[in-house]
């Protein structure tokens, strides 16, 4: 739900701030969301919700 309020596409930093966590925690979470198809990583390392 926190990611839905972000601009699309969003950066890892924006997701980290929305979740209120560290980059160390946010990056594996984003990678899991990419793998499950909930987000899509773009060539510039930004992500878009699917």
OpenMM code with the backbone's topology and positions (N, CA, C; nanometers):
from openmm import Vec3, app, unit

residues = "UNK UNK UNK UNK UNK UNK UNK UNK UNK UNK UNK UNK UNK UNK UNK UNK UNK UNK UNK UNK UNK UNK UNK UNK UNK UNK UNK UNK UNK UNK UNK UNK UNK UNK UNK UNK UNK UNK UNK UNK UNK UNK UNK UNK UNK UNK UNK UNK UNK UNK".split()
positions = [
    Vec3(0.0822, -0.1192, 0.0000),
    Vec3(0.0000, 0.0000, 0.0000),
    Vec3(0.0867, 0.1257, 0.0000),
    Vec3(0.2017, 0.1205, 0.0656),
    Vec3(0.2882, 0.2384, 0.0717),
    Vec3(0.3433, 0.2741, -0.0659),
    Vec3(0.3672, 0.1740, -0.1487),
    Vec3(0.4224, 0.2005, -0.2816),
    Vec3(0.3193, 0.2624, -0.3751),
    Vec3(0.1927, 0.2381, -0.3511),
    Vec3(0.0875, 0.2915, -0.4383),
    Vec3(0.0854, 0.4441, -0.4363),
    Vec3(0.1333, 0.5057, -0.3301),
    Vec3(0.1347, 0.6506, -0.3195),
    Vec3(0.2554, 0.7161, -0.3839),
    Vec3(0.3479, 0.6362, -0.4345),
    Vec3(0.4691, 0.6910, -0.4954),
    Vec3(0.4469, 0.7232, -0.6423),
    Vec3(0.5273, 0.8166, -0.6960),
    Vec3(0.5193, 0.8429, -0.8401),
    Vec3(0.5658, 0.7193, -0.9158),
    Vec3(0.5212, 0.7058, -1.0374),
    Vec3(0.5609, 0.5902, -1.1165),
    Vec3(0.6390, 0.6374, -1.2380),
    Vec3(0.7576, 0.5895, -1.2603),
    Vec3(0.8295, 0.4900, -1.1818),
    Vec3(0.8931, 0.5520, -1.0576),
    Vec3(0.9317, 0.4660, -0.9623),
    Vec3(0.9902, 0.5140, -0.8375),
    Vec3(1.1288, 0.4534, -0.8179),
    Vec3(1.2082, 0.5203, -0.7359),
    Vec3(1.3444, 0.4739, -0.7084),
    Vec3(1.3468, 0.3877, -0.5829),
    Vec3(1.4570, 0.3187, -0.5642),
    Vec3(1.4765, 0.2402, -0.4421),
    Vec3(1.4706, 0.3316, -0.3206),
    Vec3(1.5288, 0.4488, -0.3315),
    Vec3(1.5286, 0.5444, -0.2209),
    Vec3(1.3871, 0.5888, -0.1845),
    Vec3(1.3049, 0.6138, -0.2846),
    Vec3(1.1662, 0.6545, -0.2580),
    Vec3(1.0889, 0.5423, -0.1896),
    Vec3(1.1105, 0.4184, -0.2323),
    Vec3(1.0442, 0.3043, -0.1684),
    Vec3(1.0928, 0.2897, -0.0248),
    Vec3(1.2227, 0.3035, -0.0047),
    Vec3(1.2805, 0.2928, 0.1294),
    Vec3(1.2198, 0.3957, 0.2239),
    Vec3(1.2060, 0.5180, 0.1770),
    Vec3(1.1481, 0.6238, 0.2594),
    Vec3(1.0008, 0.5976, 0.2874),
    Vec3(0.9270, 0.5477, 0.1887),
    Vec3(0.7847, 0.5183, 0.2077),
    Vec3(0.7654, 0.4087, 0.3120),
    Vec3(0.8560, 0.3112, 0.3124),
    Vec3(0.8476, 0.2020, 0.4094),
    Vec3(0.9075, 0.2395, 0.5440),
    Vec3(0.9878, 0.3457, 0.5485),
    Vec3(1.0519, 0.3857, 0.6732),
    Vec3(1.1562, 0.2850, 0.7187),
    Vec3(1.2362, 0.2351, 0.6248),
    Vec3(1.3358, 0.1334, 0.6572),
    Vec3(1.4686, 0.1673, 0.5919),
    Vec3(1.5642, 0.0786, 0.6080),
    Vec3(1.6970, 0.1004, 0.5503),
    Vec3(1.7050, 0.0425, 0.4094),
    Vec3(1.8073, 0.0850, 0.3364),
    Vec3(1.8303, 0.0316, 0.2019),
    Vec3(1.8609, -0.1182, 0.2090),
    Vec3(1.9281, -0.1595, 0.3162),
    Vec3(1.9632, -0.3012, 0.3354),
    Vec3(1.8388, -0.3891, 0.3400),
    Vec3(1.7289, -0.3367, 0.3947),
    Vec3(1.6026, -0.4105, 0.4028),
    Vec3(1.5200, -0.3890, 0.2756),
    Vec3(1.5188, -0.2669, 0.2243),
    Vec3(1.4330, -0.2331, 0.1101),
    Vec3(1.4737, -0.3058, -0.0179),
    Vec3(1.6030, -0.3181, -0.0431),
    Vec3(1.6476, -0.3786, -0.1688),
    Vec3(1.6035, -0.5246, -0.1836),
    Vec3(1.6230, -0.6114, -0.0832),
    Vec3(1.5721, -0.7486, -0.0972),
    Vec3(1.4195, -0.7544, -0.1107),
    Vec3(1.3489, -0.6638, -0.0435),
    Vec3(1.2029, -0.6594, -0.0574),
    Vec3(1.1636, -0.6243, -0.2003),
    Vec3(1.2290, -0.5250, -0.2579),
    Vec3(1.1987, -0.4862, -0.3956),
    Vec3(1.2337, -0.5981, -0.4934),
    Vec3(1.3439, -0.6671, -0.4690),
    Vec3(1.3813, -0.7788, -0.5562),
    Vec3(1.2782, -0.8907, -0.5484),
    Vec3(1.2236, -0.9151, -0.4293),
    Vec3(1.1188, -1.0168, -0.4137),
    Vec3(0.9916, -0.9737, -0.4863),
    Vec3(0.9585, -0.8445, -0.4794),
    Vec3(0.8410, -0.7942, -0.5510),
    Vec3(0.8610, -0.8050, -0.7023),
    Vec3(0.9843, -0.7806, -0.7491),
    Vec3(1.0152, -0.7975, -0.8919),
    Vec3(0.9952, -0.9434, -0.9329),
    Vec3(1.0479, -1.0352, -0.8528),
    Vec3(1.0410, -1.1782, -0.8851),
    Vec3(0.8976, -1.2299, -0.8851),
    Vec3(0.8135, -1.1725, -0.7990),
    Vec3(0.6739, -1.2176, -0.7910),
    Vec3(0.5851, -1.1502, -0.8951),
    Vec3(0.6406, -1.0520, -0.9676),
    Vec3(0.5641, -0.9849, -1.0714),
    Vec3(0.4810, -0.8677, -1.0228),
    Vec3(0.4969, -0.8290, -0.8986),
    Vec3(0.4195, -0.7151, -0.8461),
    Vec3(0.4798, -0.5815, -0.8872),
    Vec3(0.6109, -0.5806, -0.9094),
    Vec3(0.6778, -0.4620, -0.9626),
    Vec3(0.7621, -0.5048, -1.0817),
    Vec3(0.7979, -0.4075, -1.1637),
    Vec3(0.8838, -0.4343, -1.2791),
    Vec3(1.0026, -0.3397, -1.2729),
    Vec3(1.1221, -0.3955, -1.2745),
    Vec3(1.2436, -0.3147, -1.2732),
    Vec3(1.2736, -0.2683, -1.4146),
    Vec3(1.3038, -0.1408, -1.4279),
    Vec3(1.3337, -0.0821, -1.5578),
    Vec3(1.4849, -0.0717, -1.5770),
    Vec3(1.5313, -0.0493, -1.6990),
    Vec3(1.6761, -0.0426, -1.7252),
    Vec3(1.7491, 0.0640, -1.6429),
    Vec3(1.6808, 0.1706, -1.6042),
    Vec3(1.7454, 0.2767, -1.5258),
    Vec3(1.7365, 0.2507, -1.3752),
    Vec3(1.6991, 0.1287, -1.3349),
    Vec3(1.6879, 0.0841, -1.1953),
    Vec3(1.5679, 0.1419, -1.1213),
    Vec3(1.4809, 0.2121, -1.1907),
    Vec3(1.3552, 0.2530, -1.1295),
    Vec3(1.2590, 0.1360, -1.1405),
    Vec3(1.1526, 0.1407, -1.0608),
    Vec3(1.0537, 0.0332, -1.0642),
    Vec3(0.9152, 0.0900, -1.0860),
    Vec3(0.8308, 0.0074, -1.1445),
    Vec3(0.6924, 0.0443, -1.1733),
    Vec3(0.6027, -0.0651, -1.1168),
    Vec3(0.4918, -0.0246, -1.0543),
    Vec3(0.3947, -0.1232, -1.0060),
    Vec3(0.3242, -0.1867, -1.1243),
    Vec3(0.2905, -0.3139, -1.1122),
    Vec3(0.2157, -0.3824, -1.2193),
    Vec3(0.0714, -0.3941, -1.1811),
] * unit.nanometer
topology = app.Topology()
chain = topology.addChain("A")
for resn in residues:
    res = topology.addResidue(resn, chain)
    for name in ("N", "CA", "C"):
        topology.addAtom(name, app.Element.getBySymbol(name[0]), res)
